[in-house]
Amino acid sequence: MRAILLALASLAVGAQALDYRTLTTAGPRPSGRFDGTIVYDPDGNQLLLFGGSDDSNSRNDLWSYSIDRNEWKELSPAGSRPAARFGHTWNYDSVRRSAVLFGGEGAGFFSDVWAYDIARNEWRMLADNNSGPSRRYGHSGIYDAERDRIVISHGFTDRGRFDDTWAFDLATNRWSDLNPQGARPVRRCLHHAEYDRAGSQMLLFGGCASGFGPCPLGDLWSFDLRTNRWTEIRTSPSPPARQHFGFAFDERRRRLILFAGSGARLYNDTWEFDPDASQWSSVSFPNAPSPRLRLQGAYARGIETVFFFGGSKDGRKTDELVALGVARPPLVNAFSQRQEAVAPGSLVTLYGAGMGPETGVAAAGRLTTQLGGVSVMVSGVAAPVLYVQSRQLNFQIPYEIQPGTAQLAVSVNGRALDPQPIPIAPTAPGPHASAIKTADVVTLFVTGAGQTNPPAATGELAAEPFAAPIAPVELRLAGQRAEILFAGLAPGTAGVLQINARIPESVAGGTIAAILRIGETETSATLTVRE
């Protein structure tokens, strides 16, 4: 039974749906702007924003957004800073933990290269203007992690549009011309490109080719980073042609993410491209942000979230920060993963950010109220903690908590996170997704059964005599009422009810639809039954 508890440490989130949310923050924040570029720094779990254009013209300010604290902070780096600009590229260098800036437009056009050293909070120029490709803005750029270089392509100046491709070696700070023989994307600007490390390719989409071709464009190209060859990827369906869109590459799911932009109209649609299947698909979201253009995107590795910042919507520049990620409810039953009221004694999961160490820590042996520097209080009562990790906490609601509204408070290394109210019900059963079959008896595990007789102690592992829930238990399998043979706390667990029930003769094994009622609360589940 101990394995049931430990399994909570690895609850899968991959099957959970993605959704958008707009992040609201208090305190200082960047001005509304378009073409303000962002990158994700995994070591600091933060976004870094540089430049863009607001109502007072082009900017060269630098901001960090702490995902743990949900707050913006303007940075004051040492060293000379790059000139104000927009339409530049801004890529994260994972080797040196720096953000690398190239090109853009401000008081003229630029082709200089700068690195912001995150740990030192310091700017440094790596190459001056005209040391490599022509000055430009509205180009695309990636960090090629395999070869430790920045690769840029296409773009625009008042001299026209470009179709060239260049690499900047970050070990030597030197440019090399990658312009290949054969086909290449038509001259353009206002497009984007993203890095697909697994495919060793740069994927380029859309933009505007006025004077040389269509404006807007809807073509997709792959640049092979091993052979320096361009190949057009033709698919159907595909997104409507556009420019000024948001773009990012989800590394975990290996999907190219396209959001919003302008074309035949202003868009707020979302498209995904699967490089393995070579297929675009349109994805609908109930909470999709409003239409916008000139926004910038970044993928946050480790928290599997795509962020989009700024742009122009409703005819004005915005400072909105939008996240597309797993739509994790804040507090759920640890077994059913449903966001409902929880009961005294329940095992629950809290999702969020900055809630513990980056590497998860699971309880071993008896449960304690502090684990990995994390403690949880429910209306002033210390809660036993089963598992802690920056984005997920598993703990037990103390049996001492009465039905109503309780206050949940989490402390991480002495730092208190914002408290939140949580609803407490007498019973709130959530069955585990799997059950065990022995002969004609099925055993399932449930958390959220409420108070027991004799009263169970918070955090204590169950031993004989096994306490039974005070509320009556009823189970239906495939619509047939099952005979309850045993309903009591599972040996060696805390907050887990074990139910042994006889399978009705008319019910086959395998996957079974179950309806469980404990007291006044009923829940349904699909159980995978194993021998």
C-alpha positions in Angstrom: 0.0 0.0 0.0 3.0 2.3 0.6 3.4 2.4 -3.2 0.0 4.1 -3.5 1.4 7.1 -1.5 4.7 7.2 -3.4 2.9 7.1 -6.7 1.6 10.6 -5.9 5.1 12.0 -6.4 4.9 11.2 -10.1 1.4 12.1 -11.1 1.4 12.7 -14.9 0.5 16.1 -16.2 1.1 15.2 -19.9 -2.5 14.3 -20.5 -3.8 17.5 -19.0 -5.2 20.0 -21.4 -3.4 23.2 -22.4 -5.0 26.6 -22.0 -4.2 30.3 -22.0 -4.1 32.5 -19.0 -3.3 36.2 -18.7 -0.9 36.9 -15.9 -1.9 39.9 -13.7 0.8 41.5 -11.5 1.0 44.2 -9.0 3.8 46.7 -8.7 6.1 48.1 -11.4 5.8 46.7 -14.9 7.0 47.5 -18.4 5.2 50.0 -20.6 2.9 48.7 -23.2 4.9 48.1 -26.4 5.3 46.1 -29.6 8.3 44.1 -30.7 9.6 43.8 -27.1 11.5 40.5 -27.2 11.5 37.9 -24.4 13.7 34.9 -23.5 13.4 32.4 -20.6 16.2 31.9 -18.1 15.7 28.4 -16.5 18.2 29.0 -13.8 16.3 32.0 -12.5 12.9 30.7 -13.6 12.4 34.1 -15.1 11.7 35.9 -18.4 13.9 38.7 -19.6 12.4 41.5 -21.7 14.5 43.9 -23.8 13.5 46.9 -25.8 10.6 47.3 -28.2 8.6 50.4 -29.1 6.1 52.1 -26.9 4.2 55.5 -27.1 7.5 57.3 -26.4 9.4 55.5 -29.2 12.0 52.8 -29.2 13.3 51.5 -25.9 16.5 49.9 -24.5 15.2 49.0 -21.0 15.7 45.6 -19.5 13.1 43.8 -17.3 12.9 40.5 -15.5 9.6 38.7 -14.8 9.9 36.2 -11.9 7.6 33.3 -12.5 7.9 32.2 -8.9 6.9 35.6 -7.5 4.7 36.7 -10.4 6.3 40.1 -10.5 8.2 42.4 -12.9 11.5 44.2 -12.0 13.4 46.7 -14.0 17.1 45.8 -14.1 20.1 48.2 -14.1 23.0 46.3 -15.6 26.6 47.3 -15.4 28.4 48.3 -18.6 27.3 50.3 -21.7 23.9 49.2 -22.9 22.8 48.7 -26.4 21.0 51.6 -28.2 17.2 51.7 -28.1 15.6 49.5 -30.7 12.8 47.2 -31.8 12.5 44.4 -34.4 15.7 42.8 -33.0 16.3 39.2 -32.0 17.0 38.0 -28.5 18.1 34.5 -27.8 19.1 32.5 -24.7 22.7 31.2 -24.6 22.5 28.2 -22.3 26.3 27.7 -22.2 27.1 31.1 -20.7 23.7 31.8 -19.1 23.3 35.0 -21.2 20.8 36.6 -23.6 22.2 37.5 -27.0 20.9 40.5 -28.9 21.3 41.2 -32.6 20.1 43.9 -35.0 16.9 45.9 -34.9 15.8 49.5 -35.7 15.9 52.6 -33.6 17.8 55.7 -34.6 18.7 53.9 -37.7 19.3 50.2 -38.3 21.7 47.9 -36.4 23.7 44.7 -37.0 25.6 44.7 -33.7 25.7 41.8 -31.3 25.4 42.2 -27.5 25.3 39.7 -24.6 23.6 40.3 -21.3 25.3 38.2 -18.6 22.5 37.2 -16.3 24.6 36.2 -13.3 26.7 39.3 -13.4 23.9 41.6 -14.5 26.2 43.1 -17.1 26.1 44.1 -20.8 28.9 43.3 -23.1 29.3 44.1 -26.8 30.4 41.0 -28.8 30.5 42.5 -32.3 30.0 46.0 -33.7 27.8 47.1 -36.6 28.9 45.9 -40.1 31.2 43.1 -38.8 29.0 40.5 -40.5 25.5 40.7 -42.1 24.0 43.9 -43.2 22.1 46.1 -40.7 18.4 45.0 -40.5 15.3 44.6 -38.4 12.3 42.2 -38.7 14.7 39.3 -39.2 14.6 35.9 -37.4 17.2 34.3 -35.2 17.8 31.2 -33.1 20.4 29.8 -30.7 21.8 26.6 -32.2 22.7 24.7 -29.0 24.5 21.9 -30.8 27.0 24.2 -32.5 27.0 27.1 -29.9 26.0 29.8 -32.3 23.3 32.3 -33.2 21.8 31.8 -36.6 19.9 34.8 -38.2 18.1 35.0 -41.5 16.2 37.4 -43.8 15.0 40.9 -42.6 14.7 44.4 -43.9 16.3 47.9 -44.1 15.5 50.9 -46.2 17.7 49.2 -48.8 15.1 46.4 -49.2 14.5 42.9 -48.0 17.1 40.1 -47.5 17.1 36.3 -48.0 20.6 35.6 -46.6 21.5 33.4 -43.6 24.4 33.9 -41.2 25.9 32.3 -38.1 27.6 34.0 -35.1 30.0 31.7 -33.3 29.7 32.5 -29.6 33.1 30.9 -28.8 35.0 33.1 -31.2 32.6 36.0 -31.6 32.9 35.7 -35.4 30.4 35.7 -38.2 30.2 33.2 -41.0 28.1 33.3 -44.2 25.8 30.3 -44.5 24.1 31.3 -47.7 23.3 28.0 -49.4 23.0 27.0 -53.0 19.6 26.0 -54.2 16.1 27.0 -53.1 15.6 29.5 -50.3 12.7 31.4 -48.8 11.8 34.6 -50.7 13.2 37.8 -49.4 11.1 38.9 -46.4 10.7 40.5 -43.0 8.3 40.4 -40.1 8.5 36.6 -40.0 9.8 34.3 -37.2 12.0 31.2 -36.9 12.4 28.7 -34.1 15.0 26.0 -33.3 14.1 22.3 -33.3 17.0 20.7 -31.6 15.8 17.1 -32.1 15.5 17.7 -35.9 18.7 19.9 -36.0 16.7 22.5 -38.0 15.5 26.0 -38.0 11.8 26.4 -38.9 10.8 29.7 -40.6 7.3 30.8 -41.2 5.4 33.7 -42.8 6.2 37.4 -42.9 6.0 40.0 -45.7 7.8 40.0 -49.1 6.6 43.3 -50.5 8.5 44.0 -53.8 9.6 40.4 -54.1 6.5 38.3 -53.4 3.3 38.1 -51.4 2.6 40.1 -48.3 1.6 38.5 -46.0 3.2 35.0 -46.5 2.0 31.6 -45.2 4.9 29.4 -46.2 6.9 27.1 -43.9 10.6 26.3 -44.5 13.2 24.1 -42.8 16.9 25.1 -42.7 19.0 22.0 -42.0 21.7 23.2 -39.6 24.0 20.3 -40.6 24.0 20.8 -44.3 22.9 24.5 -44.6 20.1 23.6 -47.0 16.6 25.1 -47.2 13.6 22.9 -47.9 10.0 24.2 -48.2 7.4 22.1 -46.2 4.1 22.0 -48.0 1.1 20.9 -46.0 -2.6 21.0 -45.9 -4.3 22.4 -43.9 -2.0 25.3 -43.0 -2.4 28.6 -41.1 -3.7 31.6 -43.0 -0.8 33.8 -44.3 0.3 36.4 -41.8 3.0 38.6 -40.3 3.7 40.1 -36.9 2.6 36.9 -35.1 3.8 35.1 -31.9 6.0 32.1 -32.3 7.7 29.5 -30.0 8.8 25.9 -30.0 7.5 23.6 -27.3 10.5 21.3 -26.7 8.8 18.7 -24.5 5.9 18.0 -26.9 8.1 19.0 -30.0 5.5 21.3 -31.4 5.9 24.6 -33.2 3.4 27.1 -31.7 1.9 29.9 -33.8 -0.4 32.5 -32.2 -2.2 35.6 -33.5 -0.7 38.1 -36.0 -2.1 40.1 -38.9 -3.1 39.0 -42.5 -6.5 39.1 -44.1 -7.6 40.2 -40.6 -6.3 40.4 -37.1 -6.0 36.9 -35.7 -6.2 35.2 -32.3 -6.0 31.7 -33.5 -3.5 29.1 -32.4 -1.8 26.5 -34.7 0.7 23.7 -33.9 3.1 22.1 -36.3 4.3 18.6 -35.7 7.8 18.1 -37.4 7.6 14.3 -37.2 4.2 14.2 -39.0 5.0 17.3 -41.1 1.5 18.5 -40.2 -0.2 21.7 -39.1 -3.3 21.5 -36.9 -5.6 24.3 -35.6 -6.2 24.2 -31.9 -9.1 25.9 -30.2 -8.9 27.2 -26.6 -11.9 28.5 -24.6 -9.7 31.2 -23.0 -7.8 32.4 -26.1 -6.6 36.0 -25.7 -8.1 38.7 -28.0 -6.7 39.3 -31.5 -3.3 41.1 -31.6 -0.1 41.6 -33.5 3.6 42.5 -33.0 3.8 40.3 -29.9 6.8 38.1 -29.0 7.0 34.6 -27.7 9.3 32.4 -25.6 9.2 28.8 -24.4 10.0 28.1 -20.8 11.8 24.8 -20.6 11.2 22.9 -17.3 7.8 24.4 -16.7 6.5 23.5 -20.2 4.9 26.9 -20.8 4.9 29.2 -23.8 4.7 32.9 -22.9 3.6 35.8 -25.2 4.3 39.4 -24.3 3.0 42.7 -25.5 2.0 43.7 -29.0 -0.9 45.8 -30.2 -4.5 45.0 -29.6 -7.7 47.1 -29.9 -5.5 49.7 -31.6 -3.2 50.3 -28.6 0.1 48.9 -27.3 -0.3 46.4 -24.5 1.9 45.1 -21.6 0.0 41.9 -21.3 1.9 38.7 -20.5 0.0 35.6 -21.6 0.9 32.0 -20.8 -0.1 28.9 -22.7 0.5 25.8 -20.6 -1.0 22.9 -18.8 -4.3 24.1 -17.3 -3.5 22.9 -13.9 -6.2 23.6 -11.3 -4.7 25.1 -8.1 -5.9 22.5 -5.6 -7.2 19.0 -6.5 -7.9 15.6 -5.1 -4.6 13.8 -5.4 -6.2 10.6 -6.8 -8.9 12.0 -9.1 -7.1 15.2 -10.0 -10.5 17.0 -9.9 -10.9 20.5 -8.6 -13.6 20.2 -6.0 -14.1 20.7 -2.3 -11.7 18.5 -0.2 -12.5 16.6 3.0 -10.7 16.3 6.3 -7.9 13.6 5.9 -7.8 14.0 2.1 -4.6 13.7 0.1 -4.5 16.7 -2.2 -2.2 18.2 -4.8 -1.4 21.9 -5.1 -0.1 23.2 -8.5 1.7 26.5 -8.8 5.3 27.8 -9.1 8.1 28.4 -6.7 6.7 26.1 -4.1 9.9 24.1 -3.4 13.1 22.7 -4.8 13.4 22.1 -8.5 14.2 18.4 -8.0 11.3 16.7 -6.2 11.6 15.3 -2.7 9.3 12.5 -1.5 8.6 11.6 2.1 10.2 8.3 3.3 8.9 6.4 6.3 6.5 8.3 8.5 5.1 11.6 7.3 6.4 15.0 8.7 5.1 18.5 8.5 8.2 19.9 6.8 9.9 18.4 3.8 12.6 20.0 1.5 12.2 23.3 3.3 8.4 23.4 2.7 5.7 23.5 5.2 1.9 23.7 4.8 -0.7 25.1 7.2 -4.4 24.7 6.9 -6.3 27.2 9.1 -3.3 27.2 11.5 -2.9 23.4 11.6 0.3 21.9 10.2 -0.4 19.5 7.3 1.7 16.3 6.7 3.7 16.7 3.5 4.2 13.8 1.1 6.0 15.4 -1.8 7.5 18.8 -2.7 8.7 20.2 -5.9 8.7 23.8 -7.3 5.5 23.3 -9.3 3.7 20.6 -7.2 2.9 19.9 -3.6 1.2 16.7 -2.2 0.0 16.9 1.4 -2.8 15.8 3.7 -5.7 18.0 4.8 -5.6 17.6 8.6 -8.5 15.7 10.2 -8.9 18.6 12.7 -10.3 20.9 9.9 -14.0 21.4 10.0 -16.3 21.7 6.9 -16.6 25.3 5.6 -13.8 27.5 4.2 -10.2 27.0 5.4 -7.1 29.1 4.8 -4.2 27.4 3.0 -0.7 28.8 3.6 2.5 27.5 2.2 6.0 28.5 3.4 9.1 27.8 1.4 12.4 28.1 3.2 10.8 30.6 5.6 9.2 32.6 2.8 5.4 32.7 3.0 3.5 32.4 -0.3 0.1 34.1 -0.7 -2.5 32.3 1.3 -5.7 31.1 -0.4 -9.1 30.0 0.8 -10.1 26.4 0.1 -13.6 24.7 0.5 -13.8 21.8 3.0 -16.7 19.3 2.7 -17.6 16.5 5.1 -16.7 14.0 2.3 -15.1 14.5 -1.1 -14.1 11.0 -2.4 -11.7 10.7 -5.3 -10.8 7.1 -6.4 -7.4 6.2 -7.7 -7.4 5.5 -11.5 -6.4 1.9 -11.0 -7.8 -1.0 -9.0 -6.6 -4.6 -8.2 -8.7 -7.7 -8.9 -8.3 -10.9 -6.9 -10.8 -13.7 -7.9 -14.2 -12.0 -8.0 -13.1 -9.1 -5.6 -11.9 -5.7 -6.7 -9.8 -3.5 -4.4 -9.7 0.3 -5.0 -8.2 3.1 -3.2 -9.9 6.4 -2.4 -8.9 9.6 -0.7 -11.4 12.2 0.7 -13.6 9.8 2.8 -13.8 12.2 5.7 -13.8 11.5 9.4 -13.4 7.9 10.6 -14.3 5.7 13.6 -12.2 5.4 15.6 -10.8 8.9 14.7 -7.7 8.8 12.5 -4.8 10.9 13.5 -3.4 13.4 11.0 -0.2 12.1 9.3 -0.3 8.7 11.1 0.1 5.6 8.9 -2.9 3.2 9.4 -2.5 0.1 11.4 -4.9 -2.5 12.9 -7.6 -2.0 13.9 -8.2 -0.1 10.6 -10.6 2.8 11.1 -13.7 2.9 8.9 -15.3 6.0 7.5 -18.2 7.4 9.5 -20.2 8.1 6.3 -21.8 5.1 4.6 -20.1 3.8 1.5 -21.8 2.6 -1.7 -20.2 1.4 -4.9 -21.7 0.6 -8.3 -19.7 -1.1 -11.0 -20.9 -0.9 -14.6 -24.3 0.2 -13.2 -24.5 -2.8 -10.8 -24.4 -2.4 -7.0 -21.3 -4.1 -5.6 -21.2 -5.8 -2.2 -18.8 -4.0 0.1 -16.6 -6.5 1.9 -14.3 -4.0 3.6 -14.0 -0.2 3.8 -11.3 1.0 6.1 -8.0 2.9 6.0 -5.4 1.2 3.8 -2.6 -0.4 5.8 0.6 1.7 5.9 -1.0 4.8 4.4 -2.4 8.1 5.7 -5.7 9.4 4.3 -6.3 6.5 2.0 -9.4 4.4 2.2 -9.3 0.9 0.9 -12.5 -0.6 -0.5 -12.8 -4.3 -1.2 -16.0 -5.1 -3.2 -17.4 -8.2 -4.8 -17.7 -7.7 -8.6 -21.3 -8.5 -9.7 -21.4 -11.6 -11.9 -22.7 -9.6 -14.9 -19.7 -7.2 -14.9 -16.7 -8.1 -17.0 -13.1 -7.2 -16.0 -10.8 -4.8 -17.7 -12.0 -1.1 -17.7 -15.0 -0.6 -15.4 -17.2 2.5 -15.0 -17.6 3.1 -11.3 -19.9 5.3 -9.2 -18.8 5.8 -5.6 -20.9 7.4 -3.0 -19.6 8.3 0.5 -22.1 10.1 2.7 -23.9 12.7 0.6 -21.1 13.0 -2.1 -21.1 10.9 -5.2 -18.3 10.7 -7.8 -17.8 8.7 -11.0 -14.6 7.3 -12.4 -13.3 4.9 -15.0 -11.1 2.2 -13.3 -8.4 0.2 -15.0 -8.6 -3.1 -13.2 -5.4 -5.3 -13.1 -5.0 -8.8 -11.8 
